[in-house]
Amino acid sequence: MSGDVLRVDAVTLSYAKRAVVHDVSLSLPPGPTGVALVGESGSGKTTVARALLGMIAPTSGRVMFGEKDVSRFSRSERADYRRTVQPVFQDGTEALDPRMSVGAALSEALSVSPDAQLRGAAKANRIAELLDDVGLSRSIVDRLPHQISGGQRQRVCIARALAVRPRVLLLDEPTSALDVTVQAKILELLRRLQQEHSLTYLLITHNLAIVQALCSYTAVMFAGRIVEQGPTTDVLMSPSHPYTASLIAALPRMGGQIPTAVGRADVGFAESGCSFRMRCPIAVDACSASPDLMPIAGREVSCFRASEVIGNPRILNAQEVGS
Protein backbone atom coordinates (compact mmCIF):
# COMPACT_ATOMS: atom_id res chain seq x y z
CA MET A 1 0.00 0.00 0.00
CA SER A 2 1.42 3.38 -1.03
CA GLY A 3 2.36 5.69 1.84
CA ASP A 4 3.08 2.97 4.40
CA VAL A 5 5.91 3.67 6.82
CA LEU A 6 6.91 0.00 6.94
CA ARG A 7 5.84 -2.95 4.84
CA VAL A 8 6.56 -6.67 4.97
CA ASP A 9 6.20 -8.15 1.48
CA ALA A 10 5.76 -11.94 1.27
CA VAL A 11 8.50 -12.53 3.83
CA THR A 12 9.72 -16.00 4.78
CA LEU A 13 12.13 -16.24 7.71
CA SER A 14 14.29 -19.20 8.68
CA TYR A 15 16.49 -20.41 11.52
CA ALA A 16 19.13 -23.01 10.63
CA LYS A 17 17.54 -23.45 7.19
CA ARG A 18 14.15 -24.26 8.72
CA ALA A 19 11.40 -21.82 7.79
CA VAL A 20 9.52 -20.56 10.87
CA VAL A 21 7.62 -17.68 9.23
CA HIS A 22 5.94 -18.31 5.89
CA ASP A 23 5.02 -15.75 3.24
CA VAL A 24 3.90 -13.00 5.64
CA SER A 25 2.75 -9.63 4.32
CA LEU A 26 1.88 -6.75 6.64
CA SER A 27 1.65 -2.95 6.28
CA LEU A 28 2.23 -0.26 8.91
CA PRO A 29 0.62 3.06 7.88
CA PRO A 30 1.66 6.49 9.19
CA GLY A 31 0.54 7.33 12.74
CA PRO A 32 -1.21 7.83 14.93
CA THR A 33 -2.30 4.23 14.49
CA GLY A 34 -1.56 0.71 15.63
CA VAL A 35 -1.34 -2.74 14.07
CA ALA A 36 -1.51 -5.80 16.31
CA LEU A 37 0.22 -9.08 15.52
CA VAL A 38 -1.36 -11.67 17.80
CA GLY A 39 -1.06 -15.38 18.40
CA GLU A 40 0.17 -17.93 20.90
CA SER A 41 3.80 -18.30 21.93
CA GLY A 42 5.89 -19.75 19.11
CA SER A 43 3.60 -18.51 16.34
CA GLY A 44 6.33 -16.35 14.78
CA LYS A 45 5.33 -12.88 16.00
CA THR A 46 8.64 -11.92 17.57
CA THR A 47 10.57 -13.34 14.59
CA VAL A 48 8.67 -10.91 12.34
CA ALA A 49 9.61 -8.08 14.72
CA ARG A 50 13.26 -9.15 14.58
CA ALA A 51 13.13 -8.93 10.78
CA LEU A 52 11.70 -5.41 11.01
CA LEU A 53 14.55 -4.44 13.30
CA GLY A 54 17.11 -5.85 10.86
CA MET A 55 18.17 -8.60 13.29
CA ILE A 56 17.31 -11.41 10.86
CA ALA A 57 17.39 -11.28 7.06
CA PRO A 58 14.46 -12.68 5.07
CA THR A 59 14.99 -15.98 3.32
CA SER A 60 12.65 -14.58 0.68
CA GLY A 61 10.51 -11.47 0.35
CA ARG A 62 11.37 -7.92 1.45
CA VAL A 63 11.07 -5.55 4.38
CA MET A 64 10.36 -2.12 2.90
CA PHE A 65 10.86 1.24 4.60
CA GLY A 66 8.90 3.59 2.39
CA GLU A 67 10.06 2.58 -1.07
CA LYS A 68 13.46 1.24 0.06
CA ASP A 69 14.44 -2.34 0.76
CA VAL A 70 15.92 -2.44 4.28
CA SER A 71 18.44 -5.11 3.28
CA ARG A 72 20.02 -2.71 0.79
CA PHE A 73 20.54 0.23 3.12
CA SER A 74 23.88 1.97 3.32
CA ARG A 75 25.43 2.37 6.79
CA SER A 76 24.01 5.88 7.21
CA GLU A 77 20.57 4.80 5.97
CA ARG A 78 20.58 1.91 8.42
CA ALA A 79 21.44 4.27 11.30
CA ASP A 80 18.56 6.56 10.33
CA TYR A 81 16.25 3.56 10.10
CA ARG A 82 17.19 2.35 13.58
CA ARG A 83 16.27 5.74 14.96
CA THR A 84 12.95 5.72 13.13
CA VAL A 85 11.93 2.22 14.26
CA GLN A 86 12.44 1.61 17.98
CA PRO A 87 11.68 -1.51 20.06
CA VAL A 88 10.10 -1.63 23.51
CA PHE A 89 10.49 -5.10 24.99
CA GLN A 90 8.45 -6.84 27.68
CA ASP A 91 10.96 -6.75 30.52
CA GLY A 92 12.56 -3.45 31.47
CA THR A 93 14.93 -5.27 33.82
CA GLU A 94 16.64 -7.03 30.91
CA ALA A 95 16.39 -4.06 28.53
CA LEU A 96 18.26 -1.64 30.82
CA ASP A 97 21.96 -1.86 31.77
CA PRO A 98 21.92 -2.57 35.54
CA ARG A 99 25.08 -0.44 35.99
CA MET A 100 23.66 2.60 34.21
CA SER A 101 21.48 5.20 35.91
CA VAL A 102 18.19 6.33 34.40
CA GLY A 103 19.76 9.63 33.38
CA ALA A 104 22.77 7.89 31.81
CA ALA A 105 20.50 5.54 29.82
CA LEU A 106 18.55 8.49 28.41
CA SER A 107 21.74 10.45 27.77
CA GLU A 108 23.13 7.52 25.76
CA ALA A 109 19.96 7.44 23.64
CA LEU A 110 20.14 11.19 23.05
CA SER A 111 23.70 10.83 21.76
CA VAL A 112 22.36 9.10 18.62
CA SER A 113 19.24 11.26 18.28
CA PRO A 114 18.49 14.52 16.45
CA ASP A 115 19.30 16.17 19.82
CA ALA A 116 22.85 14.77 19.92
CA GLN A 117 24.31 18.29 19.94
CA LEU A 118 22.76 19.13 23.32
CA ARG A 119 25.17 19.67 26.19
CA GLY A 120 25.04 20.59 29.86
CA ALA A 121 21.83 22.19 31.08
CA ALA A 122 20.14 21.83 27.70
CA LYS A 123 20.71 18.06 27.74
CA ALA A 124 19.55 17.81 31.35
CA ASN A 125 16.38 19.68 30.42
CA ARG A 126 15.72 17.31 27.53
CA ILE A 127 16.14 14.31 29.84
CA ALA A 128 13.72 15.95 32.27
CA GLU A 129 11.23 16.46 29.40
CA LEU A 130 11.45 12.78 28.47
CA LEU A 131 10.77 11.74 32.07
CA ASP A 132 7.84 14.15 32.26
CA ASP A 133 6.47 12.75 28.99
CA VAL A 134 6.22 9.24 30.42
CA GLY A 135 4.94 10.35 33.80
CA LEU A 136 8.11 9.86 35.83
CA SER A 137 9.51 12.13 38.52
CA ARG A 138 12.76 13.86 37.68
CA SER A 139 14.05 12.69 41.05
CA ILE A 140 14.77 9.19 39.67
CA VAL A 141 17.39 10.44 37.20
CA ASP A 142 20.28 9.14 39.34
CA ARG A 143 18.70 5.81 40.27
CA LEU A 144 19.75 2.43 38.93
CA PRO A 145 17.18 0.05 37.38
CA HIS A 146 16.96 -2.16 40.50
CA GLN A 147 16.11 0.93 42.58
CA ILE A 148 12.85 1.61 40.71
CA SER A 149 9.68 -0.43 40.21
CA GLY A 150 8.82 -2.62 37.22
CA GLY A 151 6.33 -0.06 35.92
CA GLN A 152 8.91 2.70 36.26
CA ARG A 153 11.49 0.63 34.38
CA GLN A 154 9.05 0.11 31.52
CA ARG A 155 8.38 3.86 31.41
CA VAL A 156 12.14 4.48 31.25
CA CYS A 157 12.36 2.07 28.30
CA ILE A 158 9.58 3.99 26.55
CA ALA A 159 11.30 7.32 27.29
CA ARG A 160 14.57 5.95 25.90
CA ALA A 161 12.79 4.91 22.70
CA LEU A 162 11.16 8.34 22.40
CA ALA A 163 14.52 10.06 22.86
CA VAL A 164 15.48 9.41 19.23
CA ARG A 165 12.15 10.81 17.93
CA PRO A 166 10.94 7.61 16.22
CA ARG A 167 7.98 7.17 13.88
CA VAL A 168 7.38 3.50 14.73
CA LEU A 169 7.48 1.64 18.05
CA LEU A 170 7.65 -2.16 18.01
CA LEU A 171 5.97 -3.13 21.27
CA ASP A 172 6.84 -6.74 22.09
CA GLU A 173 4.51 -7.84 24.93
CA PRO A 174 5.01 -4.41 26.60
CA THR A 175 2.84 -5.14 29.65
CA SER A 176 3.22 -8.89 30.19
CA ALA A 177 5.82 -8.53 32.97
CA LEU A 178 3.62 -6.10 34.95
CA ASP A 179 0.74 -6.59 37.36
CA VAL A 180 -2.76 -5.72 36.19
CA THR A 181 -2.95 -2.28 37.81
CA VAL A 182 0.39 -1.20 36.33
CA GLN A 183 -0.58 -2.69 32.94
CA ALA A 184 -3.58 -0.35 32.77
CA LYS A 185 -1.40 2.68 33.49
CA ILE A 186 1.17 1.71 30.85
CA LEU A 187 -1.58 1.17 28.28
CA GLU A 188 -3.02 4.60 29.00
CA LEU A 189 0.47 6.10 28.66
CA LEU A 190 1.03 4.35 25.32
CA ARG A 191 -2.37 5.52 24.05
CA ARG A 192 -1.56 9.14 24.96
CA LEU A 193 1.92 9.04 23.44
CA GLN A 194 0.56 7.48 20.23
CA GLN A 195 -1.66 10.51 19.70
CA GLU A 196 0.73 13.21 20.93
CA HIS A 197 3.72 11.97 18.89
CA SER A 198 1.72 10.60 15.92
CA LEU A 199 3.32 7.19 16.40
CA THR A 200 2.69 3.95 14.56
CA TYR A 201 2.67 0.92 16.84
CA LEU A 202 3.28 -2.69 15.93
CA LEU A 203 1.96 -4.49 19.00
CA ILE A 204 3.28 -8.04 19.37
CA THR A 205 1.12 -9.89 21.89
CA HIS A 206 -0.82 -13.00 22.81
CA ASN A 207 -3.09 -10.89 25.04
CA LEU A 208 -6.14 -9.82 23.06
CA ALA A 209 -7.40 -7.76 25.98
CA ILE A 210 -4.90 -4.97 25.24
CA VAL A 211 -5.25 -4.94 21.44
CA GLN A 212 -8.34 -2.75 21.12
CA ALA A 213 -6.77 -0.07 23.30
CA LEU A 214 -3.95 0.60 20.84
CA CYS A 215 -4.65 -0.95 17.45
CA SER A 216 -7.17 -0.36 14.67
CA TYR A 217 -5.92 -3.32 12.59
CA THR A 218 -5.11 -6.87 13.70
CA ALA A 219 -3.28 -9.77 12.08
CA VAL A 220 -3.56 -13.23 13.66
CA MET A 221 -0.64 -15.66 13.35
CA PHE A 222 -0.59 -19.40 13.80
CA ALA A 223 2.42 -21.65 13.08
CA GLY A 224 4.29 -18.89 11.25
CA ARG A 225 1.43 -17.83 8.97
CA ILE A 226 -1.14 -15.07 9.07
CA VAL A 227 -4.49 -16.82 9.18
CA GLU A 228 -6.75 -13.77 9.53
CA GLN A 229 -6.28 -10.01 9.30
CA GLY A 230 -8.50 -6.97 9.14
CA PRO A 231 -9.98 -4.14 11.23
CA THR A 232 -9.57 -4.97 14.91
CA THR A 233 -13.26 -4.62 15.78
CA ASP A 234 -14.27 -7.00 12.97
CA VAL A 235 -11.63 -9.59 13.77
CA LEU A 236 -12.25 -9.65 17.53
CA MET A 237 -16.02 -9.24 17.52
CA SER A 238 -16.80 -11.59 14.64
CA PRO A 239 -13.84 -13.89 13.92
CA SER A 240 -13.91 -15.88 10.71
CA HIS A 241 -11.01 -18.27 11.35
CA PRO A 242 -11.39 -21.09 13.91
CA TYR A 243 -8.02 -20.22 15.46
CA THR A 244 -9.00 -16.59 16.00
CA ALA A 245 -12.21 -17.84 17.58
CA SER A 246 -10.19 -20.12 19.87
CA LEU A 247 -8.10 -17.18 21.11
CA ILE A 248 -11.20 -15.13 21.82
CA ALA A 249 -12.96 -18.05 23.50
CA ALA A 250 -10.02 -18.36 25.89
CA LEU A 251 -10.44 -14.80 27.18
CA PRO A 252 -11.86 -14.65 30.72
CA ARG A 253 -15.04 -12.59 31.05
CA MET A 254 -16.27 -10.83 34.16
CA GLY A 255 -19.15 -12.79 35.67
CA GLY A 256 -19.03 -15.42 32.93
CA GLN A 257 -18.15 -19.08 32.92
CA ILE A 258 -14.59 -20.26 32.79
CA PRO A 259 -13.82 -20.14 29.03
CA THR A 260 -12.85 -23.16 26.98
CA ALA A 261 -10.64 -22.83 23.90
CA VAL A 262 -12.08 -24.06 20.63
CA GLY A 263 -10.53 -27.29 19.41
CA ARG A 264 -7.69 -29.27 20.95
CA ALA A 265 -5.02 -27.00 22.42
CA ASP A 266 -2.86 -30.04 23.26
CA VAL A 267 -2.30 -30.86 19.57
CA GLY A 268 0.47 -29.28 17.49
CA PHE A 269 0.20 -27.85 14.02
CA ALA A 270 0.04 -29.71 10.71
CA GLU A 271 3.18 -29.60 8.57
CA SER A 272 1.14 -29.55 5.35
CA GLY A 273 -2.23 -28.20 4.30
CA CYS A 274 -4.00 -25.92 6.76
CA SER A 275 -1.63 -25.72 9.73
CA PHE A 276 -4.56 -25.51 12.18
CA ARG A 277 -6.46 -28.53 10.87
CA MET A 278 -5.16 -30.95 13.53
CA ARG A 279 -6.77 -28.79 16.21
CA CYS A 280 -9.78 -27.53 14.28
CA PRO A 281 -13.22 -28.90 15.28
CA ILE A 282 -14.65 -28.31 11.78
CA ALA A 283 -11.77 -29.53 9.61
CA VAL A 284 -12.80 -31.40 6.45
CA ASP A 285 -10.93 -33.31 3.77
CA ALA A 286 -10.34 -30.11 1.77
CA CYS A 287 -8.20 -28.79 4.65
CA SER A 288 -5.40 -31.17 3.65
CA ALA A 289 -4.66 -28.51 1.00
CA SER A 290 -3.24 -25.17 2.05
CA PRO A 291 -5.77 -22.30 1.83
CA ASP A 292 -4.62 -18.89 0.64
CA LEU A 293 -5.68 -15.67 2.35
CA MET A 294 -9.05 -14.86 0.82
CA PRO A 295 -11.14 -11.67 1.14
CA ILE A 296 -14.33 -12.00 3.16
CA ALA A 297 -16.43 -9.40 4.98
CA GLY A 298 -13.76 -6.69 4.94
CA ARG A 299 -10.85 -8.85 6.07
CA GLU A 300 -8.60 -11.63 4.74
CA VAL A 301 -8.89 -15.18 6.04
CA SER A 302 -7.02 -18.41 5.38
CA CYS A 303 -9.84 -20.92 5.90
CA PHE A 304 -12.00 -22.89 3.47
CA ARG A 305 -14.96 -22.63 5.86
CA ALA A 306 -14.60 -18.97 6.84
CA SER A 307 -18.00 -18.01 5.43
CA GLU A 308 -19.61 -20.57 7.76
CA VAL A 309 -17.68 -19.42 10.82
CA ILE A 310 -18.20 -15.67 10.57
CA GLY A 311 -21.18 -14.60 12.63
CA ASN A 312 -21.83 -18.22 13.62
CA PRO A 313 -19.40 -19.18 16.40
CA ARG A 314 -21.65 -22.07 17.53
CA ILE A 315 -20.46 -24.08 14.55
CA LEU A 316 -17.11 -24.40 16.32
CA ASN A 317 -18.63 -26.24 19.25
CA ALA A 318 -17.41 -29.78 18.69
CA GLN A 319 -20.60 -31.21 20.12
CA GLU A 320 -22.63 -29.52 17.37
CA VAL A 321 -20.50 -30.45 14.38
CA GLY A 322 -22.55 -32.44 11.92
CA SER A 323 -25.87 -31.45 13.50
C-alpha positions as CSV (number, residue, x, y, z in Angstrom):
1,M,0.0,0.0,0.0
2,S,1.4,3.4,-1.0
3,G,2.4,5.7,1.8
4,D,3.1,3.0,4.4
5,V,5.9,3.7,6.8
6,L,6.9,0.0,6.9
7,R,5.8,-2.9,4.8
8,V,6.6,-6.7,5.0
9,D,6.2,-8.1,1.5
10,A,5.8,-11.9,1.3
11,V,8.5,-12.5,3.8
12,T,9.7,-16.0,4.8
13,L,12.1,-16.2,7.7
14,S,14.3,-19.2,8.7
15,Y,16.5,-20.4,11.5
16,A,19.1,-23.0,10.6
17,K,17.5,-23.5,7.2
18,R,14.1,-24.3,8.7
19,A,11.4,-21.8,7.8
20,V,9.5,-20.6,10.9
21,V,7.6,-17.7,9.2
22,H,5.9,-18.3,5.9
23,D,5.0,-15.7,3.2
24,V,3.9,-13.0,5.6
25,S,2.8,-9.6,4.3
26,L,1.9,-6.7,6.6
27,S,1.6,-2.9,6.3
28,L,2.2,-0.3,8.9
29,P,0.6,3.1,7.9
30,P,1.7,6.5,9.2
31,G,0.5,7.3,12.7
32,P,-1.2,7.8,14.9
33,T,-2.3,4.2,14.5
34,G,-1.6,0.7,15.6
35,V,-1.3,-2.7,14.1
36,A,-1.5,-5.8,16.3
37,L,0.2,-9.1,15.5
38,V,-1.4,-11.7,17.8
39,G,-1.1,-15.4,18.4
40,E,0.2,-17.9,20.9
41,S,3.8,-18.3,21.9
42,G,5.9,-19.8,19.1
43,S,3.6,-18.5,16.3
44,G,6.3,-16.3,14.8
45,K,5.3,-12.9,16.0
46,T,8.6,-11.9,17.6
47,T,10.6,-13.3,14.6
48,V,8.7,-10.9,12.3
49,A,9.6,-8.1,14.7
50,R,13.3,-9.2,14.6
51,A,13.1,-8.9,10.8
52,L,11.7,-5.4,11.0
53,L,14.6,-4.4,13.3
54,G,17.1,-5.9,10.9
55,M,18.2,-8.6,13.3
56,I,17.3,-11.4,10.9
57,A,17.4,-11.3,7.1
58,P,14.5,-12.7,5.1
59,T,15.0,-16.0,3.3
60,S,12.7,-14.6,0.7
61,G,10.5,-11.5,0.4
62,R,11.4,-7.9,1.5
63,V,11.1,-5.5,4.4
64,M,10.4,-2.1,2.9
65,F,10.9,1.2,4.6
66,G,8.9,3.6,2.4
67,E,10.1,2.6,-1.1
68,K,13.5,1.2,0.1
69,D,14.4,-2.3,0.8
70,V,15.9,-2.4,4.3
71,S,18.4,-5.1,3.3
72,R,20.0,-2.7,0.8
73,F,20.5,0.2,3.1
74,S,23.9,2.0,3.3
75,R,25.4,2.4,6.8
76,S,24.0,5.9,7.2
77,E,20.6,4.8,6.0
78,R,20.6,1.9,8.4
79,A,21.4,4.3,11.3
80,D,18.6,6.6,10.3
81,Y,16.2,3.6,10.1
82,R,17.2,2.3,13.6
83,R,16.3,5.7,15.0
84,T,13.0,5.7,13.1
85,V,11.9,2.2,14.3
86,Q,12.4,1.6,18.0
87,P,11.7,-1.5,20.1
88,V,10.1,-1.6,23.5
89,F,10.5,-5.1,25.0
90,Q,8.4,-6.8,27.7
91,D,11.0,-6.8,30.5
92,G,12.6,-3.4,31.5
93,T,14.9,-5.3,33.8
94,E,16.6,-7.0,30.9
95,A,16.4,-4.1,28.5
96,L,18.3,-1.6,30.8
97,D,22.0,-1.9,31.8
98,P,21.9,-2.6,35.5
99,R,25.1,-0.4,36.0
100,M,23.7,2.6,34.2
101,S,21.5,5.2,35.9
102,V,18.2,6.3,34.4
103,G,19.8,9.6,33.4
104,A,22.8,7.9,31.8
105,A,20.5,5.5,29.8
106,L,18.5,8.5,28.4
107,S,21.7,10.4,27.8
108,E,23.1,7.5,25.8
109,A,20.0,7.4,23.6
110,L,20.1,11.2,23.1
111,S,23.7,10.8,21.8
112,V,22.4,9.1,18.6
113,S,19.2,11.3,18.3
114,P,18.5,14.5,16.5
115,D,19.3,16.2,19.8
116,A,22.9,14.8,19.9
117,Q,24.3,18.3,19.9
118,L,22.8,19.1,23.3
119,R,25.2,19.7,26.2
120,G,25.0,20.6,29.9
121,A,21.8,22.2,31.1
122,A,20.1,21.8,27.7
123,K,20.7,18.1,27.7
124,A,19.5,17.8,31.4
125,N,16.4,19.7,30.4
126,R,15.7,17.3,27.5
127,I,16.1,14.3,29.8
128,A,13.7,15.9,32.3
129,E,11.2,16.5,29.4
130,L,11.5,12.8,28.5
131,L,10.8,11.7,32.1
132,D,7.8,14.1,32.3
133,D,6.5,12.8,29.0
134,V,6.2,9.2,30.4
135,G,4.9,10.4,33.8
136,L,8.1,9.9,35.8
137,S,9.5,12.1,38.5
138,R,12.8,13.9,37.7
139,S,14.1,12.7,41.0
140,I,14.8,9.2,39.7
141,V,17.4,10.4,37.2
142,D,20.3,9.1,39.3
143,R,18.7,5.8,40.3
144,L,19.7,2.4,38.9
145,P,17.2,0.1,37.4
146,H,17.0,-2.2,40.5
147,Q,16.1,0.9,42.6
148,I,12.8,1.6,40.7
149,S,9.7,-0.4,40.2
150,G,8.8,-2.6,37.2
151,G,6.3,-0.1,35.9
152,Q,8.9,2.7,36.3
153,R,11.5,0.6,34.4
154,Q,9.0,0.1,31.5
155,R,8.4,3.9,31.4
156,V,12.1,4.5,31.2
157,C,12.4,2.1,28.3
158,I,9.6,4.0,26.5
159,A,11.3,7.3,27.3
160,R,14.6,5.9,25.9
161,A,12.8,4.9,22.7
162,L,11.2,8.3,22.4
163,A,14.5,10.1,22.9
164,V,15.5,9.4,19.2
165,R,12.1,10.8,17.9
166,P,10.9,7.6,16.2
167,R,8.0,7.2,13.9
168,V,7.4,3.5,14.7
169,L,7.5,1.6,18.1
170,L,7.7,-2.2,18.0
171,L,6.0,-3.1,21.3
172,D,6.8,-6.7,22.1
173,E,4.5,-7.8,24.9
174,P,5.0,-4.4,26.6
175,T,2.8,-5.1,29.6
176,S,3.2,-8.9,30.2
177,A,5.8,-8.5,33.0
178,L,3.6,-6.1,34.9
179,D,0.7,-6.6,37.4
180,V,-2.8,-5.7,36.2
181,T,-2.9,-2.3,37.8
182,V,0.4,-1.2,36.3
183,Q,-0.6,-2.7,32.9
184,A,-3.6,-0.4,32.8
185,K,-1.4,2.7,33.5
186,I,1.2,1.7,30.9
187,L,-1.6,1.2,28.3
188,E,-3.0,4.6,29.0
189,L,0.5,6.1,28.7
190,L,1.0,4.3,25.3
191,R,-2.4,5.5,24.1
192,R,-1.6,9.1,25.0
193,L,1.9,9.0,23.4
194,Q,0.6,7.5,20.2
195,Q,-1.7,10.5,19.7
196,E,0.7,13.2,20.9
197,H,3.7,12.0,18.9
198,S,1.7,10.6,15.9
199,L,3.3,7.2,16.4
200,T,2.7,4.0,14.6
201,Y,2.7,0.9,16.8
202,L,3.3,-2.7,15.9
203,L,2.0,-4.5,19.0
204,I,3.3,-8.0,19.4
205,T,1.1,-9.9,21.9
206,H,-0.8,-13.0,22.8
207,N,-3.1,-10.9,25.0
208,L,-6.1,-9.8,23.1
209,A,-7.4,-7.8,26.0
210,I,-4.9,-5.0,25.2
211,V,-5.2,-4.9,21.4
212,Q,-8.3,-2.8,21.1
213,A,-6.8,-0.1,23.3
214,L,-4.0,0.6,20.8
215,C,-4.7,-1.0,17.4
216,S,-7.2,-0.4,14.7
217,Y,-5.9,-3.3,12.6
218,T,-5.1,-6.9,13.7
219,A,-3.3,-9.8,12.1
220,V,-3.6,-13.2,13.7
221,M,-0.6,-15.7,13.3
222,F,-0.6,-19.4,13.8
223,A,2.4,-21.6,13.1
224,G,4.3,-18.9,11.3
225,R,1.4,-17.8,9.0
226,I,-1.1,-15.1,9.1
227,V,-4.5,-16.8,9.2
228,E,-6.7,-13.8,9.5
229,Q,-6.3,-10.0,9.3
230,G,-8.5,-7.0,9.1
231,P,-10.0,-4.1,11.2
232,T,-9.6,-5.0,14.9
233,T,-13.3,-4.6,15.8
234,D,-14.3,-7.0,13.0
235,V,-11.6,-9.6,13.8
236,L,-12.3,-9.6,17.5
237,M,-16.0,-9.2,17.5
238,S,-16.8,-11.6,14.6
239,P,-13.8,-13.9,13.9
240,S,-13.9,-15.9,10.7
241,H,-11.0,-18.3,11.3
242,P,-11.4,-21.1,13.9
243,Y,-8.0,-20.2,15.5
244,T,-9.0,-16.6,16.0
245,A,-12.2,-17.8,17.6
246,S,-10.2,-20.1,19.9
247,L,-8.1,-17.2,21.1
248,I,-11.2,-15.1,21.8
249,A,-13.0,-18.0,23.5
250,A,-10.0,-18.4,25.9
251,L,-10.4,-14.8,27.2
252,P,-11.9,-14.7,30.7
253,R,-15.0,-12.6,31.0
254,M,-16.3,-10.8,34.2
255,G,-19.2,-12.8,35.7
256,G,-19.0,-15.4,32.9
257,Q,-18.1,-19.1,32.9
258,I,-14.6,-20.3,32.8
259,P,-13.8,-20.1,29.0
260,T,-12.9,-23.2,27.0
261,A,-10.6,-22.8,23.9
262,V,-12.1,-24.1,20.6
263,G,-10.5,-27.3,19.4
264,R,-7.7,-29.3,21.0
265,A,-5.0,-27.0,22.4
266,D,-2.9,-30.0,23.3
267,V,-2.3,-30.9,19.6
268,G,0.5,-29.3,17.5
269,F,0.2,-27.8,14.0
270,A,0.0,-29.7,10.7
271,E,3.2,-29.6,8.6
272,S,1.1,-29.5,5.3
273,G,-2.2,-28.2,4.3
274,C,-4.0,-25.9,6.8
275,S,-1.6,-25.7,9.7
276,F,-4.6,-25.5,12.2
277,R,-6.5,-28.5,10.9
278,M,-5.2,-31.0,13.5
279,R,-6.8,-28.8,16.2
280,C,-9.8,-27.5,14.3
281,P,-13.2,-28.9,15.3
282,I,-14.7,-28.3,11.8
283,A,-11.8,-29.5,9.6
284,V,-12.8,-31.4,6.5
285,D,-10.9,-33.3,3.8
286,A,-10.3,-30.1,1.8
287,C,-8.2,-28.8,4.7
288,S,-5.4,-31.2,3.6
289,A,-4.7,-28.5,1.0
290,S,-3.2,-25.2,2.1
291,P,-5.8,-22.3,1.8
292,D,-4.6,-18.9,0.6
293,L,-5.7,-15.7,2.4
294,M,-9.1,-14.9,0.8
295,P,-11.1,-11.7,1.1
296,I,-14.3,-12.0,3.2
297,A,-16.4,-9.4,5.0
298,G,-13.8,-6.7,4.9
299,R,-10.8,-8.8,6.1
300,E,-8.6,-11.6,4.7
301,V,-8.9,-15.2,6.0
302,S,-7.0,-18.4,5.4
303,C,-9.8,-20.9,5.9
304,F,-12.0,-22.9,3.5
305,R,-15.0,-22.6,5.9
306,A,-14.6,-19.0,6.8
307,S,-18.0,-18.0,5.4
308,E,-19.6,-20.6,7.8
309,V,-17.7,-19.4,10.8
310,I,-18.2,-15.7,10.6
311,G,-21.2,-14.6,12.6
312,N,-21.8,-18.2,13.6
313,P,-19.4,-19.2,16.4
314,R,-21.6,-22.1,17.5
315,I,-20.5,-24.1,14.6
316,L,-17.1,-24.4,16.3
317,N,-18.6,-26.2,19.3
318,A,-17.4,-29.8,18.7
319,Q,-20.6,-31.2,20.1
320,E,-22.6,-29.5,17.4
321,V,-20.5,-30.4,14.4
322,G,-22.6,-32.4,11.9
323,S,-25.9,-31.5,13.5
